[in-house]
């Protein structure tokens, strides 16, 4: 049966794949984001589009009104001087819009580690948003808790170009789950199109297995024709300097530092309950070939 589904954050990696998946299944999709060429492309693909600001509760209310279900998420803002404050503002506007629109079913993009109230960097903001949404009377919500996005590996493109290495402050041998964003979108589509959602339920999304960044770098090296590409574990201090130099705010760099330490110490970001439902198919080798290599080639051609 065709549904009316609203997708917030529709121009991101997950949102774009989700909109296309839902359209292909015959659903009426309202794609919500800031104005952009990517939003225009979703309109051309058949989505109804709503361009506006995620801080604007009235705008979000109208975008959600009449929907059978919605995909809810807080967009990233890595240049904010107060990242958790920004997330609280967007989260509160979203929760207000859910209440005012009468939305009854939602899938919320959260994160692995969102069960913890502190110590997980920006994921603390998603812990708070889960609680906000759970408190809304009449809303059935399922929280998706994906692991580390494989797309985060794209941050290495510049390092490989200019220094011939991949690297971060994460230990080379620290293994943790990694997932492709297209697999997160597929899981979201599965729940959004279901007849009913289990209320306040959590679904971890963990990729096919745990990987270390040394393993991921080896896959990237093979995909781009640099099989000897090394992974270098930076000091926390050097990694923070690099993030700020790349344009992140000091606050965002501090939060990423906290999250990285959590992974290195094998805490909540480093593992999740793996079963058939939380295991998704795309391997890091497939990601390296299908996504990383074309992105690296395009960046190198444009350099």
ZADREN-637427 format. One record per residue (C-alpha): x, y, z. Coordinates in Angstrom, 1 decimal. Example, Ala and Ser with C-alpha at 12.3 -4.5 7.8 and 13.67 -1.06 7.14 Angstrom:
<atoms>
12.3  -4.5  7.8;
13.7  -1.1  7.1;
</atoms>
This chain:
<atoms>
0.0  0.0  0.0;
1.3  3.4  -1.0;
2.2  5.8  1.9;
2.8  9.5  2.3;
6.3  9.7  3.8;
8.3  12.8  4.8;
12.1  12.6  4.8;
14.0  15.2  6.8;
17.7  15.8  5.8;
16.7  14.6  2.3;
19.9  15.8  0.5;
22.4  13.9  2.7;
23.9  10.6  1.8;
21.2  8.6  3.7;
18.3  10.9  2.9;
19.0  10.9  -0.9;
19.2  7.1  -1.1;
16.1  6.8  1.1;
14.0  9.2  -1.0;
15.0  7.3  -4.2;
14.2  3.9  -2.6;
10.8  5.1  -1.4;
9.9  6.6  -4.8;
10.9  3.4  -6.5;
8.5  1.5  -4.2;
5.7  3.8  -5.3;
5.3  5.9  -2.2;
4.5  9.7  -2.1;
7.6  11.3  -0.7;
8.1  14.8  0.7;
11.8  15.6  0.7;
12.8  18.3  3.2;
16.1  20.2  3.3;
17.7  23.5  2.7;
17.5  24.8  -0.9;
20.1  23.2  -3.1;
20.7  21.6  -6.5;
20.5  18.2  -4.7;
17.0  19.1  -3.5;
16.0  20.2  -7.1;
17.3  16.8  -8.4;
15.0  15.0  -5.9;
12.0  17.0  -7.3;
13.0  15.9  -10.8;
13.0  12.3  -9.6;
9.4  12.7  -8.4;
9.5  13.9  -4.8;
7.5  16.7  -3.4;
10.1  19.1  -2.1;
10.0  21.5  0.9;
13.0  23.9  1.2;
13.5  25.6  4.6;
15.4  25.8  7.9;
15.4  22.9  10.3;
15.3  25.5  13.2;
11.8  26.6  12.0;
9.3  24.5  13.9;
6.4  25.9  11.9;
8.1  25.0  8.6;
8.7  21.5  9.9;
5.2  21.1  11.1;
3.8  21.8  7.7;
6.2  19.4  6.1;
5.2  16.6  8.5;
1.4  17.4  8.5;
-0.6  14.6  6.8;
2.4  12.2  6.6;
1.7  8.5  7.4;
5.3  8.2  8.6;
8.5  10.3  8.6;
12.3  10.0  8.7;
13.7  12.3  11.4;
17.3  13.4  11.8;
19.4  16.3  13.0;
21.7  17.6  10.3;
25.4  18.0  11.1;
26.9  21.4  11.7;
30.7  20.9  12.2;
31.5  24.6  12.2;
29.1  25.4  15.1;
30.9  26.9  18.1;
28.4  24.9  20.3;
27.6  21.7  18.5;
25.4  20.1  21.2;
23.6  23.4  21.7;
22.8  23.4  17.9;
21.6  19.8  18.1;
19.3  20.7  21.0;
17.8  23.6  19.0;
17.1  21.4  16.0;
15.9  18.6  18.2;
13.5  20.7  20.1;
12.1  22.3  16.9;
11.7  18.8  15.4;
9.9  17.4  18.5;
7.6  20.5  18.5;
6.8  19.9  14.9;
6.0  16.2  15.5;
3.6  17.1  18.3;
1.9  20.0  16.4;
1.6  18.0  13.1;
0.0  15.0  14.8;
2.6  12.6  13.3;
2.1  9.1  14.6;
4.9  7.0  13.1;
8.6  7.9  12.7;
12.1  6.4  12.2;
14.8  8.5  13.8;
18.4  8.5  12.8;
20.4  8.2  16.0;
23.8  6.5  16.5;
25.6  3.7  18.2;
26.5  5.0  21.7;
23.2  6.9  22.1;
22.4  4.8  25.1;
25.1  6.7  27.0;
24.3  10.2  28.4;
28.0  11.4  28.3;
31.4  10.6  26.9;
30.4  10.0  23.3;
31.1  13.4  21.7;
28.3  14.6  19.4;
26.3  11.4  20.0;
25.3  12.9  23.3;
23.0  15.1  21.3;
21.3  12.1  19.8;
20.9  10.5  23.3;
18.9  13.7  24.2;
16.8  13.5  21.0;
15.8  9.9  21.6;
14.5  11.0  25.0;
12.6  13.9  23.5;
10.9  11.8  20.9;
10.1  9.0  23.3;
8.3  11.6  25.5;
5.8  12.5  22.7;
2.4  11.1  23.4;
0.9  9.3  20.4;
4.2  8.9  18.5;
5.5  5.5  17.7;
9.2  5.9  17.0;
12.0  3.5  16.1;
15.5  4.7  16.7;
18.2  3.6  14.2;
21.7  3.3  15.8;
24.2  2.9  13.0;
27.9  2.5  13.6;
30.7  4.5  12.1;
29.8  5.5  8.5;
32.1  4.2  5.9;
31.7  7.6  4.2;
33.7  9.1  7.0;
36.7  7.4  5.3;
36.4  10.0  2.6;
38.1  12.5  4.9;
41.3  10.8  4.0;
41.2  11.9  0.3;
43.2  15.0  0.9;
45.7  13.3  3.2;
46.4  10.7  0.5;
46.7  13.3  -2.2;
49.1  15.6  -0.3;
50.9  13.3  2.2;
50.5  9.8  0.8;
48.9  8.4  3.9;
45.6  7.8  5.6;
45.3  8.7  9.2;
43.4  9.8  12.3;
43.8  9.6  16.1;
42.0  6.2  16.1;
44.4  3.4  16.9;
45.4  1.4  13.8;
44.3  -1.9  15.3;
41.1  -0.7  17.0;
38.3  -2.8  15.4;
34.8  -1.4  15.4;
31.7  -1.8  13.2;
31.5  0.2  10.0;
28.4  0.6  7.8;
27.7  2.1  4.4;
25.1  4.8  4.4;
23.1  3.2  1.6;
22.5  0.2  3.9;
21.3  2.6  6.6;
18.8  4.1  4.1;
17.7  0.6  3.2;
17.0  -0.2  6.8;
15.1  3.1  7.2;
13.0  2.3  4.2;
12.1  -1.1  5.6;
10.7  0.3  8.8;
9.0  3.4  7.2;
7.0  1.1  4.9;
6.1  -1.4  7.5;
2.4  -1.6  8.6;
3.3  -0.7  12.2;
6.3  0.4  14.1;
7.3  -1.0  17.5;
7.3  1.9  19.9;
10.5  3.2  21.5;
12.4  0.4  19.7;
16.1  0.5  18.9;
17.7  -1.0  15.8;
21.5  -1.2  15.6;
23.0  -1.1  12.1;
26.6  -2.5  12.2;
27.8  -3.4  8.7;
29.0  -6.9  7.8;
31.7  -7.1  10.6;
34.1  -5.0  12.7;
37.1  -3.4  10.8;
40.2  -1.6  12.0;
41.3  1.5  10.1;
44.4  -0.3  9.1;
42.2  -2.9  7.3;
40.0  -0.1  5.8;
43.1  1.7  4.5;
44.4  -1.5  2.9;
41.1  -1.8  1.1;
41.3  1.8  0.0;
44.9  1.4  -1.2;
43.9  -1.6  -3.4;
40.9  0.3  -4.8;
43.0  3.4  -5.8;
46.0  1.5  -7.1;
48.2  2.3  -4.1;
48.5  -1.1  -2.4;
51.2  0.1  0.0;
49.1  3.0  1.3;
49.9  3.3  5.1;
47.6  4.2  7.9;
49.1  6.5  10.5;
47.7  7.0  14.0;
48.1  10.6  14.9;
48.4  12.0  18.4;
45.1  13.4  19.8;
46.7  16.9  19.7;
47.8  16.6  16.1;
44.4  15.2  15.0;
42.6  18.1  16.7;
44.9  20.6  15.0;
44.2  18.9  11.7;
40.4  19.0  12.2;
40.4  22.7  13.0;
42.7  23.4  10.1;
40.2  21.6  7.9;
37.5  24.1  9.0;
35.9  22.3  12.0;
35.1  24.4  15.0;
37.2  23.9  18.2;
34.1  22.5  19.8;
33.4  20.0  17.1;
37.1  18.9  17.2;
36.8  18.4  20.9;
33.7  16.3  20.6;
35.3  14.1  17.9;
38.3  13.8  20.1;
36.1  12.5  22.9;
34.4  10.0  20.5;
37.7  8.8  19.2;
39.0  8.1  22.7;
35.8  6.2  23.4;
36.5  3.9  20.3;
40.2  3.5  21.3;
39.3  2.4  24.8;
36.8  -0.1  23.4;
33.7  1.6  25.0;
30.2  2.1  23.7;
31.1  3.3  20.2;
33.3  0.3  19.5;
30.6  -2.5  19.7;
26.9  -3.2  19.3;
24.6  -6.2  19.6;
25.3  -8.0  16.3;
22.7  -10.3  14.9;
21.0  -11.0  11.5;
18.9  -7.8  11.8;
21.9  -5.5  12.7;
24.3  -7.0  10.1;
24.2  -5.3  6.7;
25.8  -6.4  3.5;
28.2  -3.8  2.1;
31.8  -4.6  2.9;
34.6  -2.0  3.2;
36.2  -3.5  0.2;
33.0  -2.9  -1.9;
32.7  0.7  -0.5;
36.3  1.4  -1.4;
35.8  0.3  -5.0;
32.3  1.8  -5.5;
32.5  5.1  -3.5;
36.0  5.9  -2.4;
37.9  5.2  -5.6;
35.6  7.4  -7.8;
35.7  10.2  -5.2;
39.5  10.1  -5.1;
39.7  10.0  -8.9;
37.4  13.1  -9.1;
39.3  15.0  -6.5;
42.7  14.2  -8.1;
41.4  15.2  -11.5;
40.2  18.5  -10.1;
43.4  19.2  -8.2;
</atoms>
